[in-house]
């Protein structure tokens, strides 16, 4: 074997090993079962109800912050059917709205639909977490690409939700979102306490 082919083969083995480790040890490897039985219990009808304040950042593929945002959300529920309206304001001046239509299925799984989601997202509540898996179509101004999203929400002891989402195209991470969400009344109380 020539030195070039030997080097190429070694490089391919390293890349394959890195991809395998990422799949089995990274963010994508966690499952709802990892959080079952932990507390506090995430009740989507309670935690995603009423006015919600949100702020976050979006990281690009190289790990640098590419966008910052604040959002106002409002959730309403009728039994196992909910609507979560979101209004985002980005640091670029761009505004965006989304309306999630959420359903808690008979088996406890979640179904999530929105106008920019291709098909329906599926998810599950486990202990203090909610996991959603869906494909989102970016607006034409952002290229119109369809990205696969793994979206995790983690409920903390004080009622704040930490949201972490990874966006992938052809299996490669192209963006990551990290945000906090809390009831608007709680956000006002925290602001007053800081003053």
Rosetta constraint file for C-alpha pairs under 8 A:
AtomPair CA 1 CA 5 HARMONIC 6.39 0.50
AtomPair CA 1 CA 6 HARMONIC 6.39 0.50
AtomPair CA 2 CA 6 HARMONIC 6.19 0.50
AtomPair CA 3 CA 7 HARMONIC 6.08 0.50
AtomPair CA 4 CA 8 HARMONIC 6.13 0.50
AtomPair CA 5 CA 9 HARMONIC 5.98 0.50
AtomPair CA 6 CA 10 HARMONIC 6.17 0.50
AtomPair CA 7 CA 11 HARMONIC 6.13 0.50
AtomPair CA 8 CA 12 HARMONIC 6.19 0.50
AtomPair CA 9 CA 13 HARMONIC 6.23 0.50
AtomPair CA 10 CA 14 HARMONIC 6.25 0.50
AtomPair CA 11 CA 15 HARMONIC 6.21 0.50
AtomPair CA 12 CA 16 HARMONIC 6.11 0.50
AtomPair CA 13 CA 17 HARMONIC 6.09 0.50
AtomPair CA 14 CA 18 HARMONIC 6.12 0.50
AtomPair CA 15 CA 19 HARMONIC 6.20 0.50
AtomPair CA 16 CA 20 HARMONIC 6.16 0.50
AtomPair CA 17 CA 21 HARMONIC 6.12 0.50
AtomPair CA 18 CA 22 HARMONIC 6.14 0.50
AtomPair CA 19 CA 23 HARMONIC 6.25 0.50
AtomPair CA 20 CA 24 HARMONIC 6.27 0.50
AtomPair CA 21 CA 25 HARMONIC 5.49 0.50
AtomPair CA 21 CA 26 HARMONIC 7.26 0.50
AtomPair CA 22 CA 26 HARMONIC 4.94 0.50
AtomPair CA 22 CA 27 HARMONIC 7.81 0.50
AtomPair CA 22 CA 28 HARMONIC 7.46 0.50
AtomPair CA 22 CA 29 HARMONIC 7.76 0.50
AtomPair CA 23 CA 28 HARMONIC 5.97 0.50
AtomPair CA 23 CA 29 HARMONIC 5.67 0.50
AtomPair CA 24 CA 28 HARMONIC 7.43 0.50
AtomPair CA 24 CA 29 HARMONIC 5.00 0.50
AtomPair CA 25 CA 29 HARMONIC 5.69 0.50
AtomPair CA 26 CA 30 HARMONIC 7.39 0.50
AtomPair CA 28 CA 150 HARMONIC 7.54 0.50
AtomPair CA 30 CA 34 HARMONIC 6.63 0.50
AtomPair CA 31 CA 35 HARMONIC 7.68 0.50
AtomPair CA 32 CA 36 HARMONIC 6.51 0.50
AtomPair CA 32 CA 124 HARMONIC 6.90 0.50
AtomPair CA 32 CA 125 HARMONIC 7.08 0.50
AtomPair CA 32 CA 126 HARMONIC 5.36 0.50
AtomPair CA 32 CA 129 HARMONIC 7.36 0.50
AtomPair CA 32 CA 130 HARMONIC 7.70 0.50
AtomPair CA 32 CA 131 HARMONIC 6.85 0.50
AtomPair CA 33 CA 126 HARMONIC 6.79 0.50
AtomPair CA 35 CA 126 HARMONIC 5.69 0.50
AtomPair CA 35 CA 127 HARMONIC 5.41 0.50
AtomPair CA 35 CA 128 HARMONIC 6.90 0.50
AtomPair CA 35 CA 129 HARMONIC 6.86 0.50
AtomPair CA 36 CA 126 HARMONIC 4.77 0.50
AtomPair CA 36 CA 127 HARMONIC 4.70 0.50
AtomPair CA 36 CA 128 HARMONIC 7.98 0.50
AtomPair CA 37 CA 126 HARMONIC 7.39 0.50
AtomPair CA 37 CA 127 HARMONIC 5.33 0.50
AtomPair CA 38 CA 127 HARMONIC 4.80 0.50
AtomPair CA 38 CA 128 HARMONIC 6.31 0.50
AtomPair CA 39 CA 127 HARMONIC 5.56 0.50
AtomPair CA 39 CA 128 HARMONIC 5.44 0.50
AtomPair CA 40 CA 127 HARMONIC 6.63 0.50
AtomPair CA 40 CA 128 HARMONIC 5.26 0.50
AtomPair CA 40 CA 155 HARMONIC 6.99 0.50
AtomPair CA 40 CA 156 HARMONIC 7.20 0.50
AtomPair CA 40 CA 157 HARMONIC 6.38 0.50
AtomPair CA 41 CA 126 HARMONIC 7.59 0.50
AtomPair CA 41 CA 127 HARMONIC 4.74 0.50
AtomPair CA 41 CA 128 HARMONIC 4.65 0.50
AtomPair CA 41 CA 129 HARMONIC 7.67 0.50
AtomPair CA 41 CA 155 HARMONIC 7.77 0.50
AtomPair CA 42 CA 47 HARMONIC 6.94 0.50
AtomPair CA 42 CA 125 HARMONIC 6.90 0.50
AtomPair CA 42 CA 126 HARMONIC 7.41 0.50
AtomPair CA 42 CA 127 HARMONIC 6.13 0.50
AtomPair CA 42 CA 128 HARMONIC 4.66 0.50
AtomPair CA 42 CA 129 HARMONIC 5.97 0.50
AtomPair CA 42 CA 130 HARMONIC 7.14 0.50
AtomPair CA 42 CA 155 HARMONIC 6.25 0.50
AtomPair CA 43 CA 47 HARMONIC 5.94 0.50
AtomPair CA 43 CA 125 HARMONIC 7.94 0.50
AtomPair CA 44 CA 48 HARMONIC 5.27 0.50
AtomPair CA 44 CA 49 HARMONIC 7.66 0.50
AtomPair CA 45 CA 49 HARMONIC 6.01 0.50
AtomPair CA 45 CA 77 HARMONIC 6.40 0.50
AtomPair CA 45 CA 80 HARMONIC 7.81 0.50
AtomPair CA 45 CA 82 HARMONIC 7.52 0.50
AtomPair CA 47 CA 159 HARMONIC 7.69 0.50
AtomPair CA 47 CA 183 HARMONIC 7.85 0.50
AtomPair CA 48 CA 52 HARMONIC 7.63 0.50
AtomPair CA 48 CA 74 HARMONIC 7.69 0.50
AtomPair CA 48 CA 75 HARMONIC 5.47 0.50
AtomPair CA 48 CA 76 HARMONIC 7.81 0.50
AtomPair CA 48 CA 84 HARMONIC 7.21 0.50
AtomPair CA 49 CA 74 HARMONIC 6.52 0.50
AtomPair CA 49 CA 75 HARMONIC 4.13 0.50
AtomPair CA 49 CA 76 HARMONIC 5.41 0.50
AtomPair CA 49 CA 77 HARMONIC 7.04 0.50
AtomPair CA 49 CA 84 HARMONIC 7.82 0.50
AtomPair CA 50 CA 73 HARMONIC 7.98 0.50
AtomPair CA 50 CA 74 HARMONIC 5.11 0.50
AtomPair CA 50 CA 75 HARMONIC 4.95 0.50
AtomPair CA 50 CA 76 HARMONIC 6.34 0.50
AtomPair CA 50 CA 183 HARMONIC 7.23 0.50
AtomPair CA 51 CA 72 HARMONIC 7.23 0.50
AtomPair CA 51 CA 73 HARMONIC 5.73 0.50
AtomPair CA 51 CA 74 HARMONIC 4.39 0.50
AtomPair CA 51 CA 75 HARMONIC 6.68 0.50
AtomPair CA 51 CA 183 HARMONIC 5.93 0.50
AtomPair CA 51 CA 184 HARMONIC 5.35 0.50
AtomPair CA 51 CA 185 HARMONIC 7.96 0.50
AtomPair CA 52 CA 72 HARMONIC 5.93 0.50
AtomPair CA 52 CA 73 HARMONIC 4.86 0.50
AtomPair CA 52 CA 74 HARMONIC 5.83 0.50
AtomPair CA 52 CA 75 HARMONIC 7.85 0.50
AtomPair CA 52 CA 181 HARMONIC 6.43 0.50
AtomPair CA 52 CA 182 HARMONIC 5.45 0.50
AtomPair CA 52 CA 183 HARMONIC 4.37 0.50
AtomPair CA 52 CA 184 HARMONIC 4.76 0.50
AtomPair CA 53 CA 70 HARMONIC 7.76 0.50
AtomPair CA 53 CA 71 HARMONIC 6.17 0.50
AtomPair CA 53 CA 72 HARMONIC 5.08 0.50
AtomPair CA 53 CA 73 HARMONIC 6.37 0.50
AtomPair CA 53 CA 181 HARMONIC 5.63 0.50
AtomPair CA 53 CA 182 HARMONIC 5.49 0.50
AtomPair CA 53 CA 183 HARMONIC 6.11 0.50
AtomPair CA 53 CA 184 HARMONIC 5.14 0.50
AtomPair CA 53 CA 187 HARMONIC 6.70 0.50
AtomPair CA 54 CA 70 HARMONIC 5.60 0.50
AtomPair CA 54 CA 71 HARMONIC 4.89 0.50
AtomPair CA 54 CA 72 HARMONIC 6.20 0.50
AtomPair CA 54 CA 73 HARMONIC 7.49 0.50
AtomPair CA 54 CA 179 HARMONIC 6.72 0.50
AtomPair CA 54 CA 180 HARMONIC 5.47 0.50
AtomPair CA 54 CA 181 HARMONIC 4.43 0.50
AtomPair CA 54 CA 182 HARMONIC 6.68 0.50
AtomPair CA 55 CA 68 HARMONIC 7.79 0.50
AtomPair CA 55 CA 69 HARMONIC 5.68 0.50
AtomPair CA 55 CA 70 HARMONIC 4.19 0.50
AtomPair CA 55 CA 71 HARMONIC 6.07 0.50
AtomPair CA 55 CA 179 HARMONIC 5.47 0.50
AtomPair CA 55 CA 180 HARMONIC 5.66 0.50
AtomPair CA 55 CA 181 HARMONIC 6.98 0.50
AtomPair CA 56 CA 68 HARMONIC 5.89 0.50
AtomPair CA 56 CA 69 HARMONIC 5.46 0.50
AtomPair CA 56 CA 70 HARMONIC 6.43 0.50
AtomPair CA 56 CA 177 HARMONIC 7.11 0.50
AtomPair CA 56 CA 178 HARMONIC 5.53 0.50
AtomPair CA 56 CA 179 HARMONIC 3.86 0.50
AtomPair CA 56 CA 180 HARMONIC 6.34 0.50
AtomPair CA 57 CA 65 HARMONIC 6.51 0.50
AtomPair CA 57 CA 66 HARMONIC 7.65 0.50
AtomPair CA 57 CA 67 HARMONIC 5.73 0.50
AtomPair CA 57 CA 68 HARMONIC 4.37 0.50
AtomPair CA 57 CA 69 HARMONIC 6.22 0.50
AtomPair CA 57 CA 177 HARMONIC 5.82 0.50
AtomPair CA 57 CA 178 HARMONIC 5.62 0.50
AtomPair CA 57 CA 179 HARMONIC 6.42 0.50
AtomPair CA 58 CA 65 HARMONIC 5.69 0.50
AtomPair CA 58 CA 66 HARMONIC 5.80 0.50
AtomPair CA 58 CA 67 HARMONIC 5.12 0.50
AtomPair CA 58 CA 68 HARMONIC 6.29 0.50
AtomPair CA 58 CA 175 HARMONIC 6.72 0.50
AtomPair CA 58 CA 176 HARMONIC 5.59 0.50
AtomPair CA 58 CA 177 HARMONIC 4.43 0.50
AtomPair CA 58 CA 178 HARMONIC 6.57 0.50
AtomPair CA 59 CA 63 HARMONIC 5.39 0.50
AtomPair CA 59 CA 64 HARMONIC 5.23 0.50
AtomPair CA 59 CA 65 HARMONIC 4.28 0.50
AtomPair CA 59 CA 66 HARMONIC 5.42 0.50
AtomPair CA 59 CA 67 HARMONIC 7.08 0.50
AtomPair CA 59 CA 175 HARMONIC 5.43 0.50
AtomPair CA 59 CA 176 HARMONIC 5.05 0.50
AtomPair CA 59 CA 177 HARMONIC 6.28 0.50
AtomPair CA 60 CA 64 HARMONIC 5.65 0.50
AtomPair CA 60 CA 65 HARMONIC 6.26 0.50
AtomPair CA 60 CA 66 HARMONIC 5.71 0.50
AtomPair CA 60 CA 174 HARMONIC 6.10 0.50
AtomPair CA 60 CA 175 HARMONIC 4.61 0.50
AtomPair CA 60 CA 176 HARMONIC 6.70 0.50
AtomPair CA 61 CA 173 HARMONIC 6.19 0.50
AtomPair CA 61 CA 174 HARMONIC 4.46 0.50
AtomPair CA 61 CA 175 HARMONIC 5.29 0.50
AtomPair CA 61 CA 176 HARMONIC 7.83 0.50
AtomPair CA 67 CA 90 HARMONIC 6.85 0.50
AtomPair CA 67 CA 91 HARMONIC 6.48 0.50
AtomPair CA 67 CA 92 HARMONIC 7.59 0.50
AtomPair CA 68 CA 90 HARMONIC 5.80 0.50
AtomPair CA 68 CA 91 HARMONIC 5.46 0.50
AtomPair CA 69 CA 88 HARMONIC 6.56 0.50
AtomPair CA 69 CA 89 HARMONIC 5.51 0.50
AtomPair CA 69 CA 90 HARMONIC 4.28 0.50
AtomPair CA 69 CA 91 HARMONIC 5.93 0.50
AtomPair CA 70 CA 88 HARMONIC 5.88 0.50
AtomPair CA 70 CA 89 HARMONIC 5.47 0.50
AtomPair CA 70 CA 90 HARMONIC 6.67 0.50
AtomPair CA 71 CA 86 HARMONIC 6.67 0.50
AtomPair CA 71 CA 87 HARMONIC 5.35 0.50
AtomPair CA 71 CA 88 HARMONIC 4.30 0.50
AtomPair CA 71 CA 89 HARMONIC 6.08 0.50
AtomPair CA 72 CA 86 HARMONIC 5.95 0.50
AtomPair CA 72 CA 87 HARMONIC 5.37 0.50
AtomPair CA 72 CA 88 HARMONIC 6.76 0.50
AtomPair CA 73 CA 84 HARMONIC 6.70 0.50
AtomPair CA 73 CA 85 HARMONIC 5.41 0.50
AtomPair CA 73 CA 86 HARMONIC 4.39 0.50
AtomPair CA 73 CA 87 HARMONIC 6.28 0.50
AtomPair CA 74 CA 84 HARMONIC 5.61 0.50
AtomPair CA 74 CA 85 HARMONIC 5.27 0.50
AtomPair CA 74 CA 86 HARMONIC 6.75 0.50
AtomPair CA 75 CA 82 HARMONIC 6.93 0.50
AtomPair CA 75 CA 83 HARMONIC 5.58 0.50
AtomPair CA 75 CA 84 HARMONIC 4.23 0.50
AtomPair CA 75 CA 85 HARMONIC 6.34 0.50
AtomPair CA 76 CA 82 HARMONIC 5.51 0.50
AtomPair CA 76 CA 83 HARMONIC 5.43 0.50
AtomPair CA 76 CA 84 HARMONIC 6.60 0.50
AtomPair CA 77 CA 81 HARMONIC 5.70 0.50
AtomPair CA 77 CA 82 HARMONIC 4.16 0.50
AtomPair CA 77 CA 83 HARMONIC 6.54 0.50
AtomPair CA 78 CA 82 HARMONIC 6.21 0.50
AtomPair CA 80 CA 103 HARMONIC 5.68 0.50
AtomPair CA 80 CA 104 HARMONIC 5.09 0.50
AtomPair CA 80 CA 105 HARMONIC 7.49 0.50
AtomPair CA 81 CA 101 HARMONIC 7.43 0.50
AtomPair CA 81 CA 102 HARMONIC 5.76 0.50
AtomPair CA 81 CA 103 HARMONIC 4.64 0.50
AtomPair CA 81 CA 104 HARMONIC 6.60 0.50
AtomPair CA 82 CA 101 HARMONIC 5.91 0.50
AtomPair CA 82 CA 102 HARMONIC 4.91 0.50
AtomPair CA 82 CA 103 HARMONIC 6.32 0.50
AtomPair CA 83 CA 99 HARMONIC 6.70 0.50
AtomPair CA 83 CA 100 HARMONIC 5.56 0.50
AtomPair CA 83 CA 101 HARMONIC 4.74 0.50
AtomPair CA 83 CA 102 HARMONIC 6.01 0.50
AtomPair CA 84 CA 99 HARMONIC 5.70 0.50
AtomPair CA 84 CA 100 HARMONIC 5.00 0.50
AtomPair CA 84 CA 101 HARMONIC 6.67 0.50
AtomPair CA 84 CA 102 HARMONIC 7.63 0.50
AtomPair CA 85 CA 97 HARMONIC 7.42 0.50
AtomPair CA 85 CA 98 HARMONIC 5.97 0.50
AtomPair CA 85 CA 99 HARMONIC 4.45 0.50
AtomPair CA 85 CA 100 HARMONIC 6.34 0.50
AtomPair CA 86 CA 97 HARMONIC 5.44 0.50
AtomPair CA 86 CA 98 HARMONIC 5.16 0.50
AtomPair CA 86 CA 99 HARMONIC 6.19 0.50
AtomPair CA 87 CA 95 HARMONIC 7.21 0.50
AtomPair CA 87 CA 96 HARMONIC 5.78 0.50
AtomPair CA 87 CA 97 HARMONIC 4.49 0.50
AtomPair CA 87 CA 98 HARMONIC 6.73 0.50
AtomPair CA 88 CA 95 HARMONIC 5.57 0.50
AtomPair CA 88 CA 96 HARMONIC 5.02 0.50
AtomPair CA 88 CA 97 HARMONIC 6.17 0.50
AtomPair CA 89 CA 93 HARMONIC 6.65 0.50
AtomPair CA 89 CA 94 HARMONIC 6.09 0.50
AtomPair CA 89 CA 95 HARMONIC 4.76 0.50
AtomPair CA 89 CA 96 HARMONIC 6.72 0.50
AtomPair CA 90 CA 94 HARMONIC 5.32 0.50
AtomPair CA 90 CA 95 HARMONIC 6.34 0.50
AtomPair CA 98 CA 114 HARMONIC 6.86 0.50
AtomPair CA 98 CA 115 HARMONIC 7.43 0.50
AtomPair CA 98 CA 116 HARMONIC 7.90 0.50
AtomPair CA 99 CA 114 HARMONIC 5.76 0.50
AtomPair CA 99 CA 115 HARMONIC 7.40 0.50
AtomPair CA 100 CA 112 HARMONIC 6.44 0.50
AtomPair CA 100 CA 113 HARMONIC 5.61 0.50
AtomPair CA 100 CA 114 HARMONIC 4.84 0.50
AtomPair CA 101 CA 112 HARMONIC 5.71 0.50
AtomPair CA 101 CA 113 HARMONIC 5.08 0.50
AtomPair CA 101 CA 114 HARMONIC 6.24 0.50
AtomPair CA 102 CA 110 HARMONIC 6.96 0.50
AtomPair CA 102 CA 111 HARMONIC 5.71 0.50
AtomPair CA 102 CA 112 HARMONIC 4.67 0.50
AtomPair CA 102 CA 113 HARMONIC 6.55 0.50
AtomPair CA 103 CA 110 HARMONIC 5.71 0.50
AtomPair CA 103 CA 111 HARMONIC 5.07 0.50
AtomPair CA 103 CA 112 HARMONIC 6.57 0.50
AtomPair CA 104 CA 108 HARMONIC 5.77 0.50
AtomPair CA 104 CA 109 HARMONIC 5.87 0.50
AtomPair CA 104 CA 110 HARMONIC 4.78 0.50
AtomPair CA 104 CA 111 HARMONIC 6.49 0.50
AtomPair CA 105 CA 109 HARMONIC 5.31 0.50
AtomPair CA 105 CA 110 HARMONIC 5.97 0.50
AtomPair CA 105 CA 111 HARMONIC 7.09 0.50
AtomPair CA 108 CA 124 HARMONIC 7.12 0.50
AtomPair CA 108 CA 125 HARMONIC 7.55 0.50
AtomPair CA 109 CA 122 HARMONIC 7.31 0.50
AtomPair CA 109 CA 123 HARMONIC 5.79 0.50
AtomPair CA 109 CA 124 HARMONIC 4.73 0.50
AtomPair CA 109 CA 125 HARMONIC 6.96 0.50
AtomPair CA 110 CA 122 HARMONIC 5.59 0.50
AtomPair CA 110 CA 123 HARMONIC 4.64 0.50
AtomPair CA 110 CA 124 HARMONIC 5.46 0.50
AtomPair CA 110 CA 125 HARMONIC 7.56 0.50
AtomPair CA 110 CA 132 HARMONIC 7.79 0.50
AtomPair CA 111 CA 120 HARMONIC 6.55 0.50
AtomPair CA 111 CA 121 HARMONIC 5.68 0.50
AtomPair CA 111 CA 122 HARMONIC 4.78 0.50
AtomPair CA 111 CA 123 HARMONIC 6.32 0.50
AtomPair CA 112 CA 120 HARMONIC 5.71 0.50
AtomPair CA 112 CA 121 HARMONIC 4.75 0.50
AtomPair CA 112 CA 122 HARMONIC 6.17 0.50
AtomPair CA 112 CA 123 HARMONIC 7.74 0.50
AtomPair CA 112 CA 132 HARMONIC 7.90 0.50
AtomPair CA 113 CA 117 HARMONIC 6.29 0.50
AtomPair CA 113 CA 119 HARMONIC 7.27 0.50
AtomPair CA 113 CA 120 HARMONIC 5.03 0.50
AtomPair CA 113 CA 121 HARMONIC 6.15 0.50
AtomPair CA 114 CA 120 HARMONIC 7.86 0.50
AtomPair CA 116 CA 136 HARMONIC 5.73 0.50
AtomPair CA 116 CA 137 HARMONIC 5.33 0.50
AtomPair CA 116 CA 138 HARMONIC 7.22 0.50
AtomPair CA 117 CA 121 HARMONIC 7.44 0.50
AtomPair CA 117 CA 134 HARMONIC 6.92 0.50
AtomPair CA 117 CA 135 HARMONIC 5.69 0.50
AtomPair CA 117 CA 136 HARMONIC 4.39 0.50
AtomPair CA 117 CA 137 HARMONIC 6.08 0.50
AtomPair CA 118 CA 134 HARMONIC 7.48 0.50
AtomPair CA 118 CA 135 HARMONIC 5.46 0.50
AtomPair CA 118 CA 136 HARMONIC 5.86 0.50
AtomPair CA 118 CA 137 HARMONIC 6.67 0.50
AtomPair CA 118 CA 146 HARMONIC 7.98 0.50
AtomPair CA 119 CA 135 HARMONIC 7.62 0.50
AtomPair CA 120 CA 134 HARMONIC 6.76 0.50
AtomPair CA 121 CA 132 HARMONIC 6.47 0.50
AtomPair CA 121 CA 133 HARMONIC 5.48 0.50
AtomPair CA 121 CA 134 HARMONIC 4.24 0.50
AtomPair CA 121 CA 135 HARMONIC 7.19 0.50
AtomPair CA 122 CA 132 HARMONIC 5.59 0.50
AtomPair CA 122 CA 133 HARMONIC 5.46 0.50
AtomPair CA 122 CA 134 HARMONIC 6.64 0.50
AtomPair CA 123 CA 130 HARMONIC 7.09 0.50
AtomPair CA 123 CA 131 HARMONIC 5.14 0.50
AtomPair CA 123 CA 132 HARMONIC 4.14 0.50
AtomPair CA 123 CA 133 HARMONIC 6.06 0.50
AtomPair CA 124 CA 130 HARMONIC 5.78 0.50
AtomPair CA 124 CA 131 HARMONIC 5.38 0.50
AtomPair CA 124 CA 132 HARMONIC 6.78 0.50
AtomPair CA 125 CA 129 HARMONIC 5.81 0.50
AtomPair CA 125 CA 130 HARMONIC 4.47 0.50
AtomPair CA 125 CA 131 HARMONIC 6.47 0.50
AtomPair CA 126 CA 130 HARMONIC 6.36 0.50
AtomPair CA 128 CA 154 HARMONIC 5.79 0.50
AtomPair CA 128 CA 155 HARMONIC 5.06 0.50
AtomPair CA 128 CA 156 HARMONIC 7.42 0.50
AtomPair CA 129 CA 152 HARMONIC 6.89 0.50
AtomPair CA 129 CA 153 HARMONIC 5.46 0.50
AtomPair CA 129 CA 154 HARMONIC 4.62 0.50
AtomPair CA 129 CA 155 HARMONIC 6.16 0.50
AtomPair CA 130 CA 152 HARMONIC 5.74 0.50
AtomPair CA 130 CA 153 HARMONIC 5.11 0.50
AtomPair CA 130 CA 154 HARMONIC 6.77 0.50
AtomPair CA 131 CA 150 HARMONIC 7.39 0.50
AtomPair CA 131 CA 151 HARMONIC 5.75 0.50
AtomPair CA 131 CA 152 HARMONIC 4.65 0.50
AtomPair CA 131 CA 153 HARMONIC 6.56 0.50
AtomPair CA 132 CA 149 HARMONIC 7.92 0.50
AtomPair CA 132 CA 150 HARMONIC 6.09 0.50
AtomPair CA 132 CA 151 HARMONIC 5.00 0.50
AtomPair CA 132 CA 152 HARMONIC 6.47 0.50
AtomPair CA 133 CA 148 HARMONIC 7.62 0.50
AtomPair CA 133 CA 149 HARMONIC 5.75 0.50
AtomPair CA 133 CA 150 HARMONIC 4.89 0.50
AtomPair CA 133 CA 151 HARMONIC 6.22 0.50
AtomPair CA 134 CA 148 HARMONIC 6.03 0.50
AtomPair CA 134 CA 149 HARMONIC 5.32 0.50
AtomPair CA 134 CA 150 HARMONIC 6.91 0.50
AtomPair CA 135 CA 146 HARMONIC 6.33 0.50
AtomPair CA 135 CA 147 HARMONIC 5.44 0.50
AtomPair CA 135 CA 148 HARMONIC 4.47 0.50
AtomPair CA 135 CA 149 HARMONIC 5.77 0.50
AtomPair CA 136 CA 146 HARMONIC 5.45 0.50
AtomPair CA 136 CA 147 HARMONIC 5.37 0.50
AtomPair CA 136 CA 148 HARMONIC 6.57 0.50
AtomPair CA 136 CA 149 HARMONIC 7.07 0.50
AtomPair CA 137 CA 144 HARMONIC 6.06 0.50
AtomPair CA 137 CA 145 HARMONIC 5.70 0.50
AtomPair CA 137 CA 146 HARMONIC 4.28 0.50
AtomPair CA 137 CA 147 HARMONIC 6.44 0.50
AtomPair CA 138 CA 142 HARMONIC 5.98 0.50
AtomPair CA 138 CA 143 HARMONIC 6.68 0.50
AtomPair CA 138 CA 144 HARMONIC 4.66 0.50
AtomPair CA 138 CA 145 HARMONIC 5.42 0.50
AtomPair CA 138 CA 146 HARMONIC 6.24 0.50
AtomPair CA 138 CA 147 HARMONIC 7.64 0.50
AtomPair CA 139 CA 143 HARMONIC 6.61 0.50
AtomPair CA 139 CA 144 HARMONIC 4.99 0.50
AtomPair CA 139 CA 145 HARMONIC 7.82 0.50
AtomPair CA 140 CA 144 HARMONIC 4.29 0.50
AtomPair CA 146 CA 169 HARMONIC 7.49 0.50
AtomPair CA 147 CA 167 HARMONIC 5.84 0.50
AtomPair CA 147 CA 168 HARMONIC 5.44 0.50
AtomPair CA 147 CA 169 HARMONIC 5.35 0.50
AtomPair CA 148 CA 167 HARMONIC 5.62 0.50
AtomPair CA 148 CA 168 HARMONIC 5.10 0.50
AtomPair CA 148 CA 169 HARMONIC 6.46 0.50
AtomPair CA 149 CA 165 HARMONIC 6.61 0.50
AtomPair CA 149 CA 166 HARMONIC 5.62 0.50
AtomPair CA 149 CA 167 HARMONIC 4.68 0.50
AtomPair CA 149 CA 168 HARMONIC 6.47 0.50
AtomPair CA 150 CA 165 HARMONIC 5.53 0.50
AtomPair CA 150 CA 166 HARMONIC 5.42 0.50
AtomPair CA 150 CA 167 HARMONIC 6.84 0.50
AtomPair CA 151 CA 163 HARMONIC 7.28 0.50
AtomPair CA 151 CA 164 HARMONIC 6.03 0.50
AtomPair CA 151 CA 165 HARMONIC 4.23 0.50
AtomPair CA 151 CA 166 HARMONIC 6.62 0.50
AtomPair CA 152 CA 163 HARMONIC 5.76 0.50
AtomPair CA 152 CA 164 HARMONIC 5.35 0.50
AtomPair CA 152 CA 165 HARMONIC 6.08 0.50
AtomPair CA 153 CA 161 HARMONIC 6.20 0.50
AtomPair CA 153 CA 162 HARMONIC 5.61 0.50
AtomPair CA 153 CA 163 HARMONIC 4.39 0.50
AtomPair CA 153 CA 164 HARMONIC 6.44 0.50
AtomPair CA 154 CA 161 HARMONIC 5.41 0.50
AtomPair CA 154 CA 162 HARMONIC 5.10 0.50
AtomPair CA 154 CA 163 HARMONIC 6.38 0.50
AtomPair CA 155 CA 159 HARMONIC 6.20 0.50
AtomPair CA 155 CA 160 HARMONIC 5.99 0.50
AtomPair CA 155 CA 161 HARMONIC 4.54 0.50
AtomPair CA 155 CA 162 HARMONIC 6.52 0.50
AtomPair CA 156 CA 160 HARMONIC 5.43 0.50
AtomPair CA 156 CA 161 HARMONIC 6.11 0.50
AtomPair CA 156 CA 162 HARMONIC 7.54 0.50
AtomPair CA 159 CA 182 HARMONIC 6.65 0.50
AtomPair CA 159 CA 183 HARMONIC 7.98 0.50
AtomPair CA 160 CA 180 HARMONIC 6.78 0.50
AtomPair CA 160 CA 181 HARMONIC 5.81 0.50
AtomPair CA 160 CA 182 HARMONIC 4.80 0.50
AtomPair CA 160 CA 183 HARMONIC 7.78 0.50
AtomPair CA 161 CA 180 HARMONIC 5.59 0.50
AtomPair CA 161 CA 181 HARMONIC 4.94 0.50
AtomPair CA 161 CA 182 HARMONIC 6.22 0.50
AtomPair CA 162 CA 178 HARMONIC 7.31 0.50
AtomPair CA 162 CA 179 HARMONIC 5.89 0.50
AtomPair CA 162 CA 180 HARMONIC 4.68 0.50
AtomPair CA 162 CA 181 HARMONIC 6.49 0.50
AtomPair CA 163 CA 177 HARMONIC 7.57 0.50
AtomPair CA 163 CA 178 HARMONIC 5.58 0.50
AtomPair CA 163 CA 179 HARMONIC 5.01 0.50
AtomPair CA 163 CA 180 HARMONIC 5.99 0.50
AtomPair CA 163 CA 181 HARMONIC 7.48 0.50
AtomPair CA 164 CA 176 HARMONIC 7.24 0.50
AtomPair CA 164 CA 177 HARMONIC 5.55 0.50
AtomPair CA 164 CA 178 HARMONIC 4.60 0.50
AtomPair CA 164 CA 179 HARMONIC 6.60 0.50
AtomPair CA 165 CA 176 HARMONIC 5.58 0.50
AtomPair CA 165 CA 177 HARMONIC 5.05 0.50
AtomPair CA 165 CA 178 HARMONIC 6.66 0.50
AtomPair CA 166 CA 173 HARMONIC 6.74 0.50
AtomPair CA 166 CA 174 HARMONIC 7.90 0.50
AtomPair CA 166 CA 175 HARMONIC 6.07 0.50
AtomPair CA 166 CA 176 HARMONIC 4.47 0.50
AtomPair CA 166 CA 177 HARMONIC 6.49 0.50
AtomPair CA 167 CA 173 HARMONIC 5.76 0.50
AtomPair CA 167 CA 174 HARMONIC 5.82 0.50
AtomPair CA 167 CA 175 HARMONIC 5.14 0.50
AtomPair CA 167 CA 176 HARMONIC 5.99 0.50
AtomPair CA 168 CA 172 HARMONIC 5.12 0.50
AtomPair CA 168 CA 173 HARMONIC 4.33 0.50
AtomPair CA 168 CA 174 HARMONIC 5.42 0.50
AtomPair CA 168 CA 175 HARMONIC 7.10 0.50
AtomPair CA 169 CA 173 HARMONIC 6.60 0.50
AtomPair CA 169 CA 174 HARMONIC 6.64 0.50
AtomPair CA 182 CA 186 HARMONIC 6.46 0.50
AtomPair CA 182 CA 187 HARMONIC 6.31 0.50
AtomPair CA 183 CA 187 HARMONIC 6.32 0.50
AtomPair CA 184 CA 188 HARMONIC 6.34 0.50
AtomPair CA 185 CA 189 HARMONIC 6.32 0.50
AtomPair CA 186 CA 190 HARMONIC 6.18 0.50
AtomPair CA 187 CA 191 HARMONIC 6.20 0.50
AtomPair CA 188 CA 192 HARMONIC 6.20 0.50
AtomPair CA 189 CA 193 HARMONIC 6.19 0.50
AtomPair CA 190 CA 194 HARMONIC 6.27 0.50
AtomPair CA 191 CA 195 HARMONIC 6.55 0.50
